[in-house]
């Protein structure tokens, strides 16, 4: 449950969903909204392209994007350059000294190091 709160998910995640457990949890919680399915796309690049398209395709220097690999472990995440300045002001946040620019692989996915 909770997948319904996402805008898009990767096809890999969609294939891992146990629908019987998801639907049982939804019935018991009396709340079907968190178990609704978002669009699932074949690659990270497809997902980002779709979402940025809905925002009018802002230029890279205007894109405020956060990539969270695991919401249960927020100790490391990737943020776009426009957020770097703001994040550096937050108490308890430590930024890597160099800016990292994600590169998509041949399948359009971000490397697993992120």
N, CA, C and O atoms as a DFTB+ gen file, in Angstrom:
456 C
 N C O
     1  1       0.852      -1.176       0.000
     2  2       0.000       0.000       0.000
     3  2       0.890       1.229       0.000
     4  3       2.051       1.155       0.402
     5  1       0.370       2.328      -0.437
     6  2       1.140       3.549      -0.525
     7  2       1.620       3.825      -1.929
     8  3       1.985       4.958      -2.245
     9  1       1.628       2.817      -2.774
    10  2       2.077       2.997      -4.148
    11  2       1.165       3.981      -4.871
    12  3       1.599       4.661      -5.800
    13  1      -0.081       4.058      -4.455
    14  2      -1.044       4.963      -5.079
    15  2      -0.743       6.426      -4.833
    16  3      -1.363       7.295      -5.447
    17  1       0.195       6.714      -3.949
    18  2       0.564       8.098      -3.686
    19  2       1.634       8.590      -4.658
    20  3       1.941       9.781      -4.691
    21  1       2.202       7.681      -5.448
    22  2       3.232       8.048      -6.435
    23  2       2.571       8.525      -7.722
    24  3       1.443       8.139      -8.031
    25  1       3.274       9.359      -8.461
    26  2       2.782       9.813      -9.760
    27  2       3.093       8.784     -10.845
    28  3       2.236       8.468     -11.671
    29  1       4.306       8.267     -10.839
    30  2       4.716       7.228     -11.776
    31  2       5.650       6.269     -11.045
    32  3       6.295       6.637     -10.064
    33  1       5.711       5.046     -11.534
    34  2       6.644       4.066     -10.997
    35  2       7.344       3.381     -12.171
    36  3       6.889       3.444     -13.313
    37  1       8.437       2.742     -11.864
    38  2       9.191       2.003     -12.876
    39  2       8.499       0.661     -13.110
    40  3       7.882       0.099     -12.205
    41  1       8.610       0.170     -14.311
    42  2       8.041      -1.141     -14.666
    43  2       8.578      -2.240     -13.750
    44  3       7.860      -3.185     -13.421
    45  1       9.863      -2.113     -13.334
    46  2      10.458      -3.115     -12.422
    47  2       9.646      -3.233     -11.136
    48  3       9.369      -4.340     -10.673
    49  1       9.266      -2.094     -10.560
    50  2       8.485      -2.102      -9.325
    51  2       7.094      -2.669      -9.574
    52  3       6.588      -3.450      -8.767
    53  1       6.479      -2.288     -10.673
    54  2       5.147      -2.794     -10.989
    55  2       5.129      -4.321     -11.016
    56  3       4.210      -4.948     -10.490
    57  1       6.149      -4.910     -11.630
    58  2       6.209      -6.373     -11.723
    59  2       6.389      -7.053     -10.365
    60  3       6.108      -8.244     -10.235
    61  1       6.851      -6.320      -9.360
    62  2       7.078      -6.899      -8.030
    63  2       5.871      -6.771      -7.100
    64  3       5.893      -7.314      -5.996
    65  1       4.841      -6.081      -7.512
    66  2       3.683      -5.865      -6.644
    67  2       2.931      -7.173      -6.432
    68  3       2.607      -7.877      -7.388
    69  1       2.663      -7.484      -5.194
    70  2       1.835      -8.640      -4.844
    71  2       0.411      -8.115      -4.684
    72  3       0.049      -7.596      -3.628
    73  1      -0.390      -8.253      -5.733
    74  2      -1.721      -7.661      -5.729
    75  2      -2.636      -8.272      -4.684
    76  3      -3.467      -7.562      -4.118
    77  1      -2.514      -9.561      -4.407
    78  2      -3.365     -10.170      -3.386
    79  2      -3.124      -9.517      -2.024
    80  3      -4.079      -9.196      -1.317
    81  1      -1.873      -9.320      -1.655
    82  2      -1.563      -8.677      -0.369
    83  2      -1.975      -7.207      -0.379
    84  3      -2.502      -6.697       0.609
    85  1      -1.734      -6.533      -1.495
    86  2      -2.094      -5.119      -1.594
    87  2      -3.596      -4.936      -1.433
    88  3      -4.041      -4.066      -0.685
    89  1      -4.374      -5.747      -2.126
    90  2      -5.829      -5.615      -2.055
    91  2      -6.367      -6.018      -0.689
    92  3      -7.322      -5.415      -0.200
    93  1      -5.773      -7.018      -0.072
    94  2      -6.183      -7.403       1.287
    95  2      -5.910      -6.258       2.255
    96  3      -6.771      -5.917       3.066
    97  1      -4.731      -5.664       2.181
    98  2      -4.410      -4.521       3.047
    99  2      -5.383      -3.377       2.823
   100  3      -5.806      -2.722       3.776
   101  1      -5.738      -3.134       1.573
   102  2      -6.668      -2.067       1.252
   103  2      -8.042      -2.327       1.860
   104  3      -8.673      -1.417       2.400
   105  1      -8.496      -3.560       1.769
   106  2      -9.812      -3.907       2.326
   107  2      -9.825      -3.770       3.846
   108  3     -10.778      -3.241       4.418
   109  1      -8.783      -4.239       4.486
   110  2      -8.721      -4.196       5.950
   111  2      -8.607      -2.758       6.448
   112  3      -9.193      -2.412       7.474
   113  1      -7.865      -1.924       5.738
   114  2      -7.679      -0.537       6.171
   115  2      -8.890       0.342       5.862
   116  3      -8.986       1.465       6.358
   117  1      -9.810      -0.166       5.046
   118  2     -10.990       0.589       4.612
   119  2     -10.594       1.870       3.872
   120  3     -11.310       2.871       3.905
   121  1      -9.441       1.815       3.208
   122  2      -8.946       2.976       2.491
   123  2      -8.313       2.515       1.180
   124  3      -7.147       2.123       1.167
   125  1      -9.054       2.556       0.092
   126  2      -8.520       2.050      -1.176
   127  2      -7.527       2.986      -1.864
   128  3      -6.790       2.539      -2.743
   129  1      -7.482       4.262      -1.498
   130  2      -6.651       5.225      -2.218
   131  2      -5.171       4.834      -2.269
   132  3      -4.584       4.894      -3.349
   133  1      -4.532       4.435      -1.153
   134  2      -3.092       4.133      -1.239
   135  2      -2.743       2.920      -2.098
   136  3      -1.572       2.700      -2.407
   137  1      -3.735       2.137      -2.482
   138  2      -3.422       0.966      -3.299
   139  2      -3.739       1.162      -4.780
   140  3      -3.612       0.225      -5.568
   141  1      -4.145       2.361      -5.159
   142  2      -4.367       2.636      -6.581
   143  2      -3.031       2.600      -7.301
   144  3      -1.988       2.868      -6.704
   145  1      -3.066       2.271      -8.572
   146  2      -1.825       2.139      -9.328
   147  2      -1.509       3.391     -10.137
   148  3      -2.350       3.884     -10.889
   149  1      -0.287       3.901      -9.974
   150  2       0.154       4.992     -10.835
   151  2       0.579       4.442     -12.197
   152  3       0.670       3.227     -12.373
   153  1       0.832       5.308     -13.135
   154  2       1.360       4.863     -14.420
   155  2       2.711       4.200     -14.175
   156  3       3.484       4.640     -13.325
   157  1       2.984       3.144     -14.923
   158  2       4.287       2.488     -14.798
   159  2       4.966       2.546     -16.147
   160  3       4.398       2.175     -17.175
   161  1       6.211       3.028     -16.113
   162  2       6.955       3.273     -17.344
   163  2       8.202       2.405     -17.399
   164  3       8.690       1.920     -16.378
   165  1       8.706       2.221     -18.611
   166  2       9.792       1.275     -18.850
   167  2      11.157       1.748     -18.375
   168  3      12.059       0.927     -18.206
   169  1      11.336       3.051     -18.153
   170  2      12.656       3.517     -17.742
   171  2      12.551       4.780     -16.896
   172  3      11.523       5.457     -16.877
   173  1      13.641       5.076     -16.200
   174  2      13.718       6.313     -15.414
   175  2      13.618       7.533     -16.322
   176  3      12.977       8.525     -15.976
   177  1      14.252       7.452     -17.479
   178  2      14.239       8.565     -18.421
   179  2      12.825       8.827     -18.939
   180  3      12.424       9.982     -19.077
   181  1      12.065       7.765     -19.226
   182  2      10.674       7.920     -19.666
   183  2       9.839       8.602     -18.588
   184  3       9.041       9.493     -18.879
   185  1      10.032       8.179     -17.348
   186  2       9.264       8.747     -16.239
   187  2       9.588      10.227     -16.056
   188  3       8.687      11.055     -15.923
   189  1      10.865      10.550     -16.050
   190  2      11.274      11.938     -15.873
   191  2      10.790      12.804     -17.028
   192  3      10.345      13.932     -16.816
   193  1      10.874      12.287     -18.237
   194  2      10.411      13.024     -19.408
   195  2       8.913      13.307     -19.312
   196  3       8.471      14.417     -19.609
   197  1       8.136      12.317     -18.901
   198  2       6.690      12.504     -18.760
   199  2       6.378      13.561     -17.700
   200  3       5.582      14.470     -17.937
   201  1       7.006      13.437     -16.537
   202  2       6.700      14.356     -15.443
   203  2       7.147      15.782     -15.747
   204  3       6.419      16.734     -15.466
   205  1       8.334      15.933     -16.315
   206  2       8.787      17.280     -16.665
   207  2       7.935      17.858     -17.787
   208  3       7.738      19.071     -17.853
   209  1       7.429      17.004     -18.668
   210  2       6.516      17.459     -19.708
   211  2       5.236      18.033     -19.121
   212  3       4.704      19.014     -19.639
   213  1       4.740      17.436     -18.054
   214  2       3.534      17.947     -17.396
   215  2       3.784      19.297     -16.742
   216  3       2.849      20.057     -16.493
   217  1       5.054      19.592     -16.465
   218  2       5.411      20.878     -15.851
   219  2       5.805      21.925     -16.896
   220  3       6.259      23.014     -16.546
   221  1       5.632      21.601     -18.153
   222  2       5.958      22.546     -19.211
   223  2       7.406      22.493     -19.661
   224  3       7.883      23.426     -20.307
   225  1       8.111      21.427     -19.334
   226  2       9.516      21.222     -19.718
   227  2      10.423      22.367     -19.289
   228  3      11.007      23.046     -20.133
   229  1      10.545      22.583     -17.990
   230  2      11.469      23.640     -17.559
   231  2      12.894      23.315     -17.984
   232  3      13.261      22.150     -18.132
   233  1      13.682      24.350     -18.176
   234  2      15.093      24.181     -18.528
   235  2      15.804      23.475     -17.373
   236  3      15.383      23.610     -16.224
   237  1      16.874      22.724     -17.654
   238  2      17.586      22.001     -16.594
   239  2      17.952      22.870     -15.386
   240  3      17.891      22.398     -14.251
   241  1      18.326      24.117     -15.613
   242  2      18.700      24.987     -14.486
   243  2      17.505      25.413     -13.638
   244  3      17.679      26.019     -12.581
   245  1      16.302      25.102     -14.091
   246  2      15.085      25.421     -13.341
   247  2      14.442      24.178     -12.717
   248  3      13.498      24.305     -11.938
   249  1      14.919      23.019     -13.036
   250  2      14.285      21.783     -12.577
   251  2      14.642      21.505     -11.116
   252  3      15.813      21.353     -10.768
   253  1      13.630      21.442     -10.282
   254  2      13.807      21.144      -8.859
   255  2      13.339      19.706      -8.645
   256  3      12.160      19.448      -8.401
   257  1      14.290      18.779      -8.743
   258  2      13.996      17.354      -8.742
   259  2      14.754      16.673      -7.610
   260  3      15.919      16.980      -7.355
   261  1      14.081      15.745      -6.937
   262  2      14.715      14.913      -5.917
   263  2      14.522      13.464      -6.323
   264  3      13.404      13.043      -6.622
   265  1      15.601      12.701      -6.335
   266  2      15.527      11.277      -6.640
   267  2      15.792      10.530      -5.345
   268  3      16.880      10.622      -4.777
   269  1      14.787       9.786      -4.879
   270  2      14.881       9.045      -3.617
   271  2      14.864       7.563      -3.958
   272  3      13.877       7.044      -4.480
   273  1      15.943       6.903      -3.661
   274  2      16.046       5.487      -3.973
   275  2      15.164       4.646      -3.053
   276  3      14.519       3.695      -3.494
   277  1      15.144       5.005      -1.780
   278  2      14.407       4.221      -0.798
   279  2      13.863       5.171       0.259
   280  3      14.635       5.768       1.009
   281  1      12.553       5.317       0.328
   282  2      11.954       6.243       1.284
   283  2      12.118       5.784       2.727
   284  3      11.867       6.562       3.647
   285  1      12.531       4.544       2.944
   286  2      12.803       4.072       4.300
   287  2      14.225       4.415       4.741
   288  3      14.575       4.243       5.909
   289  1      15.029       4.891       3.822
   290  2      16.405       5.248       4.120
   291  2      16.733       6.553       3.404
   292  3      17.189       6.550       2.260
   293  1      16.496       7.657       4.086
   294  2      16.667       8.966       3.468
   295  2      18.047       9.567       3.745
   296  3      18.237      10.776       3.621
   297  1      18.994       8.731       4.114
   298  2      20.320       9.252       4.433
   299  2      21.119       9.614       3.183
   300  3      22.162      10.260       3.285
   301  1      20.651       9.212       2.022
   302  2      21.352       9.551       0.784
   303  2      20.319       9.709      -0.331
   304  3      19.537       8.800      -0.610
   305  1      20.337      10.868      -0.952
   306  2      19.449      11.107      -2.076
   307  2      20.130      12.047      -3.052
   308  3      21.129      12.690      -2.727
   309  1      19.584      12.115      -4.230
   310  2      20.141      12.941      -5.292
   311  2      19.189      14.100      -5.528
   312  3      17.983      13.903      -5.674
   313  1      19.739      15.315      -5.564
   314  2      18.906      16.488      -5.821
   315  2      19.470      17.236      -7.027
   316  3      20.665      17.178      -7.315
   317  1      18.589      17.931      -7.713
   318  2      19.035      18.708      -8.871
   319  2      19.782      19.955      -8.395
   320  3      19.644      20.384      -7.249
   321  1      20.562      20.515      -9.289
   322  2      21.405      21.665      -8.956
   323  2      20.624      22.839      -8.345
   324  3      21.122      23.453      -7.401
   325  1      19.422      23.179      -8.840
   326  2      18.701      24.301      -8.221
   327  2      18.351      24.075      -6.750
   328  3      18.142      25.040      -6.015
   329  1      18.285      22.835      -6.315
   330  2      17.986      22.555      -4.903
   331  2      19.238      22.533      -4.043
   332  3      19.141      22.629      -2.820
   333  1      20.392      22.411      -4.644
   334  2      21.641      22.290      -3.899
   335  2      21.867      23.486      -2.972
   336  3      22.253      23.317      -1.815
   337  1      21.628      24.680      -3.478
   338  2      21.819      25.882      -2.667
   339  2      20.903      25.859      -1.449
   340  3      21.348      26.126      -0.333
   341  1      19.628      25.542      -1.656
   342  2      18.662      25.501      -0.554
   343  2      18.999      24.400       0.446
   344  3      18.922      24.617       1.655
   345  1      19.368      23.228      -0.047
   346  2      19.664      22.097       0.838
   347  2      20.882      22.368       1.701
   348  3      20.953      21.894       2.835
   349  1      21.838      23.120       1.186
   350  2      23.036      23.436       1.951
   351  2      22.755      24.271       3.183
   352  3      23.578      24.319       4.097
   353  1      21.612      24.926       3.223
   354  2      21.230      25.758       4.372
   355  2      20.491      24.972       5.446
   356  3      20.281      25.489       6.544
   357  1      20.095      23.750       5.163
   358  2      19.301      22.968       6.104
   359  2      20.181      22.359       7.190
   360  3      21.242      21.801       6.911
   361  1      19.723      22.474       8.422
   362  2      20.458      21.894       9.549
   363  2      20.495      20.375       9.405
   364  3      19.475      19.749       9.116
   365  1      21.650      19.798       9.605
   366  2      21.793      18.349       9.554
   367  2      22.038      17.782       8.179
   368  3      22.272      16.581       8.044
   369  1      21.991      18.608       7.158
   370  2      22.239      18.131       5.801
   371  2      23.708      18.318       5.469
   372  3      24.299      19.350       5.785
   373  1      24.279      17.340       4.846
   374  2      25.667      17.408       4.400
   375  2      25.671      17.098       2.910
   376  3      25.157      16.065       2.480
   377  1      26.243      17.984       2.138
   378  2      26.270      17.815       0.690
   379  2      27.612      17.248       0.255
   380  3      28.649      17.552       0.844
   381  1      27.582      16.435      -0.767
   382  2      28.823      15.958      -1.362
   383  2      29.554      17.170      -1.931
   384  3      28.914      18.101      -2.421
   385  1      30.876      17.170      -1.872
   386  2      31.615      18.350      -2.331
   387  2      31.467      18.628      -3.831
   388  3      31.559      19.780      -4.254
   389  1      31.244      17.609      -4.619
   390  2      31.102      17.819      -6.054
   391  2      29.644      17.624      -6.460
   392  3      28.893      16.870      -5.843
   393  1      29.283      18.329      -7.510
   394  2      27.941      18.174      -8.059
   395  2      27.911      16.905      -8.900
   396  3      28.831      16.645      -9.676
   397  1      26.873      16.131      -8.746
   398  2      26.713      14.898      -9.506
   399  2      25.610      15.115     -10.531
   400  3      24.505      15.540     -10.191
   401  1      25.913      14.828     -11.756
   402  2      24.911      14.923     -12.819
   403  2      24.579      13.505     -13.259
   404  3      25.441      12.796     -13.779
   405  1      23.344      13.093     -13.053
   406  2      22.985      11.716     -13.412
   407  2      23.062      11.485     -14.916
   408  3      22.707      12.354     -15.712
   409  1      23.519      10.336     -15.278
   410  2      23.598       9.924     -16.674
   411  2      22.769       8.657     -16.837
   412  3      22.895       7.722     -16.045
   413  1      21.938       8.624     -17.841
   414  2      21.123       7.449     -18.100
   415  2      21.941       6.415     -18.858
   416  3      22.784       6.761     -19.686
   417  1      21.686       5.140     -18.566
   418  2      22.363       4.077     -19.289
   419  2      21.659       3.835     -20.632
   420  3      20.745       4.574     -20.996
   421  1      22.083       2.810     -21.357
   422  2      21.537       2.547     -22.694
   423  2      20.033       2.241     -22.661
   424  3      19.335       2.473     -23.647
   425  1      19.535       1.725     -21.537
   426  2      18.103       1.419     -21.405
   427  2      17.299       2.610     -20.882
   428  3      16.079       2.523     -20.743
   429  1      17.981       3.722     -20.592
   430  2      17.276       4.906     -20.095
   431  2      17.103       4.917     -18.587
   432  3      16.243       5.633     -18.075
   433  1      17.888       4.152     -17.875
   434  2      17.783       4.093     -16.417
   435  2      18.990       4.754     -15.752
   436  3      20.075       4.836     -16.329
   437  1      18.773       5.216     -14.540
   438  2      19.876       5.757     -13.763
   439  2      20.677       4.602     -13.185
   440  3      20.098       3.573     -12.835
   441  1      21.986       4.744     -13.076
   442  2      22.786       3.665     -12.484
   443  2      22.361       3.417     -11.032
   444  3      21.862       4.321     -10.362
   445  1      22.557       2.222     -10.571
   446  2      22.126       1.858      -9.216
   447  2      22.931       2.553      -8.125
   448  3      22.555       2.469      -6.956
   449  1      24.021       3.235      -8.459
   450  2      24.801       3.917      -7.434
   451  2      24.042       5.058      -6.794
   452  3      24.365       5.454      -5.674
   453  1      23.040       5.600      -7.472
   454  2      22.228       6.655      -6.896
   455  2      21.298       6.006      -5.950
   456  3      20.488       6.684      -5.318
